[in-house]
């Protein structure tokens, strides 16, 4: 059953490759004039492209640049003229009227005009007619001419049957001619030929027959891709249900064949999931193809997964390099020969904590950069105006207020890390919880208690912490001597055992100082409490304390039995 499923999955992948190849072939065979109908936003003076002394702005027909208009960056009093971006916006509006039917009225206004026309108020033309200016018509009926204006200016105008006068499109300026290195008359003639050819092609694209043909072709392609998508989803779900069984077989049989089948099914499952996402994007691209002049956005959408994959690979490479750089710098910092030997172990402990957290910060930064890079690569978001960016900044500010607790934990985590309050492996006490630090994250700290419970403490709640193992560790031993015990003999026995413990080779290397007898600490109803102080290497106090306490109990019990009377 698993073999048949993987075979079907491979067949679906092959079908997907064939479908995508056909789609790319369809796009390649599409007419080059079919291009994105994306409006060109008016750019500010600082954001416009510049070429030497000129500011440039593109004029588009169906979203494809057709000419570049220019304006001087620094103009004298006698050279003042319109800005290039504003000129391009006006020219595109004039060109759109010649090939794209635009509805100038709202639905209510159209209905009102229709009612007035039928009531016989004497209206002779419909203002709400998309062709009320008489600029639409057959593609070959459109001509672009050059008109010589008073003052020597060359104006391009469209001659449309049914109109008594040509429709003005643009005026060739001296800045345009200087940028293109020719005279105004020659540039006007060059632009005339190009605009006439592009406008006629745009009219053909908006023809009813071409729209109908594209709709039918897109419907067939979408239907085929949908069938492949459904089959891919079905096979993916089937493989997901079989993965636990294949995993059990791999563990039970421990054979290469079982392991190979499991890894093959897992790889096909991931490949099918990626295929489902790509098919969804491809369906969206085909739907864009059905609209006039939307081939360029469709190609952008189709290639978006590849662009995202390239960005992901670039960020993975950047993350790997940054992680290696962080490791190299921290390794150099940890191996500093000028650090005293007493602090070397602590520095190595901090090295492990800093390495883990800084690598997480590198990963987080790369994820944020990848997300911003991907979002800004979306054409709709890339052309947002400054007002939209300000609005998005306000939204981010509101989100920061909502998630201020997380931001506080993040900043507190950095402070705790670089302030060396604790590191991984330390035994700390935070908020009455005692445990070993097993992880220091950017938002929280994880403690493992003695009963093996894991406590997650937000970093903002770690302002007050007690570190029991920073550089050195210590422990107090308390012994309760019953009333009537010979105090002098007991203190002498304890002192002797402390000296013997300090001289024991098994413990002498662990002790930083010989155990110190503090004497009688308190007198209770049960007896006298005697305390001793034990100072060890970091983290060794617990084991040493238990061993010393056991030896003291044995010494006192043995001495009490041997004591006469």
Helices and strands as residue ranges (DSSP letters): H 2-29, E 49-51, E 54-61, E 64-72, H 84-99, H 107-118, G 139-141, E 143-148, E 154-159, E 167-172, H 174-180, H 184-205, H 208-253, H 256-289, H 295-334, H 341-376, H 379-382, H 386-402, H 404-418, E 427-430, E 433-440, E 444-448, E 454-458, G 459-461, E 465-467, E 472-482, H 487-503, H 505-508, E 516-523, E 527-537, H 541-562
